[in-house]
Amino acid sequence: MKTLQRSAIALATVTGLSLMLTGCSFNPGATSAPVTLPISAGKVTGIVMGGQQPVGNVALQLYAVGTTGYGSAAMPLLTTGAATTTPSGNFNLPSFTCPTANSLVYLVGTGGQPIAAANGNPAVTNNNLALMVGLGACSTITSQFIDMNEITTVATVWALSPFMTGIANVGSSSTNTTGIQNAFTAINSIVNTANGTLLTPTTGLPANETLPAAEINTLADILAYCVNSAGGSASDTPDGHSSGSNCGKLFYLAGGASTTDTITAAMNIAQNPAQNVAYLNDLRDGSAPFQSTLDINSPPSAWTIMINYTGGGLNAPSAIATDSSGNVWVTNSGNNSVSKFQPNGIAISGSSGFTAGGFSAPSALAIDSSGNAWVTNKGNNSITVLNPSGSSGTVYTGNGLSSPNSISIDASSNVWVTNSGSSTVSAFTSSGGTVTGSPYSGGGISSPVAVAINPK
């Protein structure tokens, strides 16, 4: 089976960089303030769960993502203390106002009592408990029930990890609003936020998508190991893994003394996926609430959540690129075609891929500012320029093309291609013409295999 694999830790980094979400109108000499969106009380309800048990007295905060840079401060939308869960874990958010209708919001729960009072024993408070879930754009909030637990936390943190530096610091630059929007879309392609479970083929998982359920369940169980406890700190775990509190072990392995809550621990794991993998895989016990899981004796090589996609004509895929809307383009050397997928993995190209334009052993591709895909054809020493819809392609030859195997586009829209067959570099204008002096040789170029553009 031919598949496209996507890492959830890098979901947002493969998305577009320039498409704005909000519209604007031209009014010389005047600017208009963003239009806020009030959401009435009771529109967002739900329950907070630690594994399979409710958590009472959890403090809730709703945030709108920052817009001034990666990891910029998110805007809290609820007055501190305005929302907590009942002893049975339920909540009903009060009214709040979003900065704009397109503001992306996420819900966080901290603290609370995962171990309820029973048999004369008081309830146990865990100040290190922190769970979250991405809700999406404010304009989509009508009446939502949310089941926030470790599964929603894993899905949210791994999707948003390129954009976050902490619980209250999730944001993007104004030039990558599409990227963070696609990250929120990714959350809902992994988990059903209404019941806190992973999607399945019968509950909305796209037919061409396969989730690494065992790995996600394992990560959720690792968080639950701390969540459903009395808390702790890295300092109570001197050897890092075999003694100390449940939370202390997790925090020691996932960042050290600066890690004091389960969201930060999850973020650190997502951003450093190869660190302490085997020891983290051990942080489960016989009551692990999410099944099935990875073998405790066979840890993964890293905690990078890989989602597999099929269809769209994939056949011996050889190169990958993304356009400004976050669509993913793939060259297929097995059937001389190009595949295109939406950011959520749904295939845009048909079962045979895009074939217009004389593809022959396509080896690399780059996307220009107009959304055209420039594809090198190693089999017939040519370049194909495929339009955004994949319906037509223009073929360019000459200019020294010889077994072209990599391609890049500079800020002036010139296209640069390495030629492994002649140890040269060819340069084309945006219209397919030859840049003066091309092809270039010398300078030690010998069987070149890659090309990159210096932005300066």
N, C-alpha and C positions, 0 to 999 in steps of 0.2 A: 504494500500500500504506500502510495506517495503522500507525504504529509508536509505541511508547513508548521513549524514549531515556533511558538512565541513564548518568551519569558515574561511572566507577570511582574517581575521586578523591573523590567525595562519597558513595560507597556507604554508608558508615556513618552519615553525617549525616542520611540520610533514614530511619533505622531508629528503632525504638521506644525509649522512655526509662525504662520502669519495670518491665518484667517480669524477675523474677529467675530465674536458671537453676537454682539449688540449692533443694531443698525444705527445709522445716523442720517441727518439731513443737512443740506448745505444752506447756511443762513449767514451771509457775509456780515462780519462785525458783531456777531452774537454767538454765544454758546449756550447750550441747554443743559441743565443739571440732570443727572440720572433720575429716572422715575422709580421711586421705591415701590415695593409690593408688600402690603400688609397681609399677614396670614392670621386668621382668627383662631381663637383657642379651640382645642379639640380636633384640629385637623391632623395633628400628628399624635398618635397614641401607640402604646406598645408595652413590651415587657423586657426586662433585663435578666438574662440567664447566665449563670456560671455553670457551664456544662449543661446538665439536664435539670438544674434546680434554680428557682428564682432567687434573685438577690435584692434584698430590701434596703431602703435608705441610701440608694445610690444617688449621688449628686449629678445632675444632668446639665450639659451646656451644648447649645447649638451654635455652630460657627459657620460664617461665610468665608470662603477661601480668600487669601490675600491676593492682591493684584499688582503689587509693586516689585515682584521678583520671586525667584525660587526660594521657598521656605520663608516667605514674608509673613508677617503677623496676620493671622485670621481674625475676623471680627466676631466677637461674642454677641449673640442676638438675644440672649435671655439675661435678665437681671440675676446676679449671683444669689443663689438660694431659692430661686423662683420655681425650680422643678426638682423633685426627688421621687424615687420610686416608693411605692407602698411596701409594707412588710412582705407582701406577696409578689413584689417585683414589678408591678404595673405602673404605668405613668401616662399622663395626659398633659402634653405641653401647653403652656399658656400662649396667648397671642404674641406674635413677634413680627418684626418688619425687616424684610430683606432689602439690602442696598439697591438691587435692581431685580427685575423679573428673571434675568439670566444668571443671577448669583448662584454659585454652586455651594451647597451646604452639606455639612456632616455633623453627626450627633456623637457626643462623647459622654460616657458615664464613668465616674471615679468614686472610689471608696465603696462603702456599703457593707452589708452583712451577708456573706455567702453561706455562712453556717448559722441557721436560725436557732432561736431558743428552743430547747427541748429537754425533757426529763429533769427539769429543775436547773438546767444550765443556761446561762445567759447567751444571747446571740453574740457571735464573734465578728468583730469589725476588721476588715482588711483594707488598710489605707493605701496599699500598693496596687489594688485592683484598678484597672483602666481598660475599658472596652469602647469600640467605636463602630460606626457604620456610615457609609456615604449615601446620602439621600438623592443627590442630583440637583437640577435647577429648581429654583423656587417656583417657577411657573408651572412645574409638573406636580406640585403638592396640592392635592385636592382633599382626599381623606386617606391617610396612610397609616397602616398598622405595622410597627417595626418590632422584630424580634432580634434584639442586639445581644450577641454572644461572642465566643471565641472564633467561630467560623466567619462571621461578618467582619470581625477585627482582622483576621488574616487576609481576607479578600480585599478589604479597604486599604490596609497598610501596604500590602505588596503592590497594589495598583498605584497608590499615591506616593510611594517611597521616593521616587525621583523629585517630588515636589515638596517634601516635608523635612523639617529639622526637629520637630517636636509636636506635642499634642496641639498646641495653640499656634503652630507655625506651619501651615500648609498653604502654599500659594504658587503663583506662576507670574511670569512677566507678561506685560500687555501684548507682546508679540507671539505668545504661545497659548492663547486662550483655547485654541482647538486641541492642543495637547492635553491640558488638564481636563477638558470636557470629555475627551476620549478615555481618559483614565477613569472617570466616573462611570462611563458607559461600560468599561471593562468590569467594574465591580458587579454590575447587574448581569454580566454574562457568566459569572461564576456562582453567585449566591442568590437565593430567593430571600430578600430582606424581610418579607412578611412572616416567614417562619424560621429563618436562621439556618436553612439547610442548603447544601450544594444543589445546583441545578442538575437534573437528570434528563434523559431523552423524553420522558413523559411529563416533565414539569417546566419545559421551556428551553432546555439546552439545544442549540442548533444541531441539526442532523450531522453537520460536517465537523463538529467540535468534540474533542475528548479532553476531559479534565483529569489532572493527576489527583484523583480523589484521595488516595491513600496518603499522599504527601501533605495535602491541605488538612486532612483530618489529624495527621500526626502533629503538625504545627499547632493546630487548635488545642490538642491534648497537652502539648508542652506549655501553652499559656494557661490552660485550665489547671495544671499542676500547681501554679502559683495562685490563680484566681480563687480557687476553692480551698483556701487556707487562711491562716491568721496573719499572713504577710511575713516580711523579713527584709534583710538587706544583704548586699554583697559582703559586708564586713563580718557577717556571721557564718561565712563559708570559707574557711581558711585555705582549703585545698581545691576549691572551685567546683567540686562535683559530688563528692561522696559523703559529705557531712554538712550540717547547717540546715536552715529552713528551706522549704520549697522555693519561695521567692528568692532567697539568697543565692541558691544554686543558679537559678535562671538569670538573675541580674549579673552575677559574677561572670557567667559564660557569655552574656550578651551585652557587653559594654563596660562592666566593672562598677566601681563605686558611684559613678554619675548616673547609673540606671536605677531608677526607683519606682517604676511603674511598668505594667505589662504592655502598654502601647509603645513606650520607648524601647522596651526590650524587643518587641516585634520589629520595630523600625530598624534597630541596629542589626538584627539578623537579616532582614531583607536587603540592607545596604552593604552588609559584609557576609554574604551567603556561604563562604567557604570557611568561616571561623568557628572552631569548636563544634563541628558538625556531629561527630560521634557522641560527645558528651551530652549535647542538647538532645540528641535522639534517645538518650537514656532517661530523660526527664518525663517519664510516664509511670503510672502504677496500674495495678489491676483494675482500678475503677475508672480508667480513662474513658471519658464520656462519648467520644466520637470514634466510630468504627466504619469501615476497616482502616487499618493503619499500616505503615511500613514495618517491616521486621525490625525489632529492637536490636538485633545483632547485625543488621545490614543497613547502615545509614547511607543516605545518598551522598554523592560527591560534593554537593552544595545545595543550599535551600533556595534554589532558583526554580520557581514554579513554571513549568513548561506546559503550555496548552497546544495541543496538536490540532491542525486543520487539514481537511482533505478537500478534494474537488477543485473546481476552477481550472482544470487542465493540468494540474501539477504532475510533472513527470521528469525525474532526475533534475530537480531544481538546482541552479548553479549560481545565482546571484539575487540580491534583494535590495529594494530601495523603497522609500515612502514619498508621497507627494504632500502638498501643502494642506490637504484635508485629512491627512493621516491614513489614506488608502495605501495598501501594501502591494508592490509590484514585484513579480518573481520571474526570472528567466528559466525556461525549461529546456535543457539540452537533450532530454530524452525524446521529445516530440516536436522540437523546433517551434516553440510557442512562448507566449508571455501570459502569465496569470495575474489577475488583479483581485484584491480582497478589500472589503470595507474594514475599518479599524477594529470591528468586533469579530472579524474572521469570516463573515459571510461572503461567499464568492460572487464577484461581479462578472468575471469571464465565464464562458460556458465550459462544458465538459472537455472540450479540446483546447481551451485557452484561446488567446488572440493569435491569429496566424497571418494577418495581413502584413505584407512588407518583406517577404523573402527571407525569413529567418533561417539561419543555417548554423547549428551549434552555437546558439547565443550564449555569451560568456559573461557579460556584465551589462549593467544599465545604470542610468542616472536620469533624474527628473528635472526638467527645466522650469522656469518660473511660470510658464503657461500650462504646465501639467502634462507636457509631452514626454514620453519615455524614449530616451536615446539608448539604443541597444547595439552592442558590438557583436558581430557575427564572425566567429573564428573560422567557421567552415568555408566561407566564401569571401573573406577579406573585405567586409563591408560594414556599414552602419545603417540601421533602420531607425527612423524617427516615427514612433507610433503616436497617433493622436490620443487625447485623454479618454475617449470612449472605446479605443481599441479597434475602431472600424476601418481605419486606413493607415497605411504606412508609406513613408518615402525612403528610398534606398540611396545611400551615397557610397561611392567607391573612389579609388585613387587616393591621392594625397599621402602616399606611402603606406597605406593600410596593409599590414602583413601579420596574420594571426593576432588580431587585436584582442586583448584580454582584460583591459580595465579602462574605465572612463570616468571623467569628472567634469563638472561645469563651473566656470569661474563667475565672479561677480559681474563681468561684462557679457555674460552668456556665451563666451567662447567655450568650445568643447574640446577637451584634451583626452587623447587616447594613447595607451602604450601598445607597442607592437613587438611581441616577443619573437616574431619571425625575422625581423630586420634590425632589432636593437635600436629602435627609434621611437620618437614621440610625435604624433600627428596632432595638429590643432585646426579646428573648424570654426567658422563663424556660426551664429545662430541660424543662418539660412543655408548652411551646408557648404559654404565657400571655404577656400583655403586661406588660412592666416599666413601672412607674409613670413617666409623663412621655413615654413613647415614642409616636410617633416624634419624634426630636429634630431641630431645625433651628437656623438662625442660626450664629453663630460663624464666618461666612465659608464655610460648606459650600455648594459649588456643583458639581453633577455629580460627586459623589464616586466614586472608582474603586477604593479599597482601604481596608482597616481593619486595625489592629493593636492589641493589648491591652498596656497598660503593666502589667508584672507587679507593680508596687508600688501 
